[in-house]
Amino acid sequence: MATRPANVQALITPTEGGNFWDRVVRETANAKKRLYDNPCFSSFTEGTMPLEQYKQWLQETYHFTRNTPRFLAAAGSKVEDDQDVIRTRFFKHCTEENGHHLMALKDLKSLGVDVEQVKKTRPRAGTNAIVAFHYYLAMYSNPIGIFGAISCFEGLAIEVCTRAAEGLKKTHNIGNNCVTFLISHGHFDTDHIEEAKEVLNKHIKTDKDREDIIYVANRMYDYYRLMFEEIAESTS
């Protein structure tokens, strides 16, 4: 198993302090372990996932990421003036995420998949739950809870993406043009984690917001695990 750089490891490891980021990591550890224990996710992280399953992962990632800028923008529009730092972070993140679905399509095209047909597909239940829950949080519940999803997915990106990309290239003898989404997210999500930690530790002020963030993070691990379960079932 490849070893993550020490500076990346430090980003995702709780410290001895009692800050809120560390609490999120601790209180989502069981849900995260269940995800890592899933055989399909495990093969993905090691880069040994069958190519057809990787194509399915890219398709689900397309559905997720094409919605990401929209629900982040919606979340920012609902944040009150006294939390303008959080609102600004949502809008900045929205801009940074815009167009990432095109990388998933590019990888699929490089793998010989008809991307026009991919655009006509609908997300699986796990993916749909992730996307729908984001919109619900943004529009009807508590948009700040979305930082639970950010802590989950950005953390997974820096833990998994680079290793998965290198493994998939080796396992299937494919080039960088087939793993551009993974390569890019293994790098720039490091900045997102730093920014998320700053928001969680400095700008989350109420117990309700803290509880919502932890709840959302746990659900994201569960929904993402469901997505991998569905991918495995569909290709068995």
C-alpha positions as CSV (number, residue, x, y, z in Angstrom):
1,M,0.0,0.0,0.0
2,A,1.3,3.4,-0.9
3,T,2.1,5.8,1.9
4,R,0.6,9.2,2.0
5,P,3.0,12.2,2.4
6,A,3.4,13.3,6.0
7,N,1.9,16.7,5.4
8,V,-1.3,15.2,3.9
9,Q,-1.5,12.7,6.7
10,A,-1.4,15.6,9.1
11,L,-4.4,17.2,7.5
12,I,-6.7,14.3,8.2
13,T,-5.4,13.1,11.6
14,P,-6.9,14.5,14.8
15,T,-4.5,16.4,17.1
16,E,-4.3,16.3,20.8
17,G,-6.4,19.4,21.0
18,G,-10.1,19.7,21.5
19,N,-11.1,21.6,18.4
20,F,-14.3,20.9,16.4
21,W,-12.5,19.4,13.4
22,D,-11.1,16.7,15.7
23,R,-14.5,16.0,17.1
24,V,-15.9,15.6,13.6
25,V,-13.1,13.1,12.8
26,R,-13.7,11.1,16.0
27,E,-17.5,11.0,15.7
28,T,-17.5,9.9,12.1
29,A,-14.8,7.2,12.5
30,N,-17.3,4.3,12.6
31,A,-19.1,5.4,9.5
32,K,-15.8,5.9,7.7
33,K,-14.6,2.5,8.7
34,R,-17.8,0.9,7.3
35,L,-17.0,2.6,4.0
36,Y,-13.4,1.4,4.0
37,D,-14.5,-2.1,4.9
38,N,-16.7,-2.3,1.8
39,P,-14.9,-4.6,-0.7
40,C,-15.7,-2.4,-3.8
41,F,-14.5,0.8,-2.1
42,S,-11.4,-1.1,-0.9
43,S,-10.6,-2.2,-4.5
44,F,-11.1,1.4,-5.6
45,T,-8.7,2.8,-3.1
46,E,-6.0,0.2,-4.0
47,G,-6.5,0.7,-7.7
48,T,-7.5,-2.9,-8.3
49,M,-11.1,-2.2,-9.1
50,P,-12.4,-3.8,-12.3
51,L,-12.4,-1.4,-15.2
52,E,-16.2,-1.7,-15.7
53,Q,-16.7,-0.7,-12.0
54,Y,-14.3,2.3,-12.5
55,K,-16.4,3.4,-15.4
56,Q,-19.5,3.2,-13.3
57,W,-17.8,5.2,-10.5
58,L,-16.9,7.9,-13.1
59,Q,-20.6,8.0,-14.2
60,E,-21.8,8.4,-10.7
61,T,-19.2,11.0,-10.1
62,Y,-20.4,12.9,-13.1
63,H,-23.9,13.0,-11.7
64,F,-22.6,14.2,-8.3
65,T,-20.2,16.9,-9.5
66,R,-22.4,18.4,-12.1
67,N,-24.7,19.3,-9.2
68,T,-22.0,20.5,-6.8
69,P,-21.7,24.1,-7.9
70,R,-25.5,24.5,-7.9
71,F,-26.1,23.3,-4.4
72,L,-23.1,25.2,-3.0
73,A,-24.4,28.4,-4.6
74,A,-27.9,27.6,-3.1
75,A,-26.3,27.1,0.3
76,G,-24.4,30.4,0.1
77,S,-27.6,32.2,-0.8
78,K,-29.3,31.0,2.4
79,V,-26.5,31.9,4.9
80,E,-27.4,34.9,7.1
81,D,-25.4,38.1,7.1
82,D,-23.8,37.4,10.5
83,Q,-22.1,34.4,9.0
84,D,-20.7,36.1,5.9
85,V,-17.3,34.3,6.2
86,I,-19.2,31.0,5.7
87,R,-21.3,32.4,2.8
88,T,-18.1,33.7,1.1
89,R,-16.5,30.2,1.5
90,F,-19.6,28.6,-0.2
91,F,-19.4,30.9,-3.1
92,K,-15.6,30.5,-3.5
93,H,-16.0,26.7,-3.3
94,C,-18.8,26.8,-5.8
95,T,-16.6,28.5,-8.4
96,E,-13.7,26.1,-7.7
97,E,-16.0,23.1,-8.3
98,N,-17.6,24.4,-11.5
99,G,-16.9,22.2,-14.5
100,H,-15.4,19.2,-12.6
101,H,-18.1,16.9,-14.1
102,L,-16.4,17.5,-17.5
103,M,-13.2,15.8,-16.2
104,A,-15.3,12.7,-15.4
105,L,-16.7,12.7,-18.9
106,K,-13.3,13.2,-20.4
107,D,-12.0,10.2,-18.5
108,L,-15.0,8.1,-19.7
109,K,-14.4,9.2,-23.3
110,S,-10.7,8.2,-23.0
111,L,-11.9,4.8,-21.8
112,G,-14.1,4.4,-24.9
113,V,-17.4,5.2,-23.3
114,D,-20.1,7.1,-25.3
115,V,-20.5,10.2,-23.0
116,E,-23.7,11.3,-24.7
117,Q,-25.3,8.1,-23.4
118,V,-23.8,8.8,-20.0
119,K,-25.5,12.2,-19.9
120,K,-28.8,10.4,-20.4
121,T,-28.4,8.1,-17.4
122,R,-29.8,8.7,-14.0
123,P,-27.8,8.5,-10.7
124,R,-28.0,5.4,-8.6
125,A,-29.8,5.5,-5.2
126,G,-26.6,6.3,-3.2
127,T,-25.6,9.1,-5.5
128,N,-29.1,10.4,-5.7
129,A,-29.3,10.5,-1.9
130,I,-26.0,12.4,-1.7
131,V,-27.2,15.0,-4.2
132,A,-30.7,15.3,-2.9
133,F,-29.6,15.7,0.7
134,H,-27.3,18.6,-0.3
135,Y,-30.2,20.4,-2.0
136,Y,-32.4,19.7,1.0
137,L,-29.8,21.2,3.4
138,A,-29.2,24.2,1.2
139,M,-32.8,25.1,0.6
140,Y,-34.9,23.8,3.5
141,S,-32.8,22.7,6.4
142,N,-29.4,24.0,7.5
143,P,-26.9,24.9,4.8
144,I,-24.1,25.0,7.3
145,G,-24.5,21.2,7.6
146,I,-23.0,20.9,4.2
147,F,-19.6,21.3,5.9
148,G,-20.1,17.8,7.1
149,A,-20.2,16.6,3.5
150,I,-17.2,18.8,2.7
151,S,-15.2,17.2,5.5
152,C,-16.1,13.7,4.3
153,F,-15.5,14.0,0.6
154,E,-12.5,16.4,0.6
155,G,-10.9,14.2,3.2
156,L,-11.5,11.1,1.2
157,A,-10.1,12.8,-1.9
158,I,-6.7,13.5,-0.4
159,E,-6.6,10.1,1.2
160,V,-7.6,8.0,-1.8
161,C,-7.5,9.7,-5.2
162,T,-3.7,9.8,-6.0
163,R,-3.2,6.2,-4.8
164,A,-6.3,5.0,-6.7
165,A,-5.2,6.8,-9.9
166,E,-1.7,5.2,-9.8
167,G,-3.1,1.8,-9.0
168,L,-5.7,1.9,-11.8
169,K,-3.1,2.9,-14.3
170,K,-0.9,0.0,-13.4
171,T,-3.7,-2.6,-13.1
172,H,-5.4,-1.8,-16.4
173,N,-2.4,-0.3,-18.4
174,I,-4.2,3.0,-18.9
175,G,-2.8,6.5,-19.2
176,N,-3.2,9.7,-17.3
177,N,-5.9,10.7,-19.7
178,C,-8.1,8.1,-18.1
179,V,-7.7,9.3,-14.5
180,T,-7.6,13.1,-14.8
181,F,-10.4,13.5,-12.2
182,L,-8.6,11.4,-9.6
183,I,-5.2,13.0,-10.3
184,S,-6.6,16.6,-10.0
185,H,-8.6,15.9,-6.9
186,G,-5.7,14.2,-5.1
187,H,-3.9,17.5,-5.3
188,F,-6.2,20.6,-5.0
189,D,-8.5,19.2,-2.4
190,T,-5.7,19.6,0.1
191,D,-6.5,23.4,0.0
192,H,-10.2,22.6,0.5
193,I,-9.4,20.6,3.7
194,E,-7.4,23.4,5.1
195,E,-10.2,25.9,4.5
196,A,-12.8,23.5,5.8
197,K,-10.8,23.1,9.0
198,E,-10.5,26.8,9.5
199,V,-14.3,27.2,9.1
200,L,-15.1,24.4,11.5
201,N,-12.7,25.5,14.1
202,K,-13.2,29.3,14.0
203,H,-16.6,30.0,12.5
204,I,-19.1,27.4,13.7
205,K,-20.7,29.0,16.7
206,T,-23.8,27.0,17.7
207,D,-24.3,23.5,19.1
208,K,-27.0,22.9,16.5
209,D,-24.6,23.7,13.6
210,R,-22.0,21.4,15.1
211,E,-24.5,18.5,15.5
212,D,-25.8,19.0,12.0
213,I,-22.3,18.9,10.5
214,I,-21.5,15.7,12.3
215,Y,-24.9,14.1,11.3
216,V,-24.4,15.1,7.6
217,A,-20.8,13.7,7.6
218,N,-22.0,10.4,8.9
219,R,-24.8,10.2,6.3
220,M,-22.4,11.0,3.5
221,Y,-20.2,8.1,4.4
222,D,-23.3,5.9,4.5
223,Y,-24.7,7.1,1.2
224,Y,-21.3,6.8,-0.5
225,R,-20.9,3.3,0.7
226,L,-24.4,2.5,-0.7
227,M,-23.2,3.8,-4.1
228,F,-20.2,1.4,-4.1
229,E,-22.5,-1.4,-3.1
230,E,-24.7,-0.7,-6.0
231,I,-21.8,-0.5,-8.4
232,A,-20.6,-3.9,-7.3
233,E,-24.1,-5.4,-7.6
234,S,-24.6,-4.0,-11.1
235,T,-21.3,-5.5,-12.4
236,S,-21.3,-8.9,-10.7
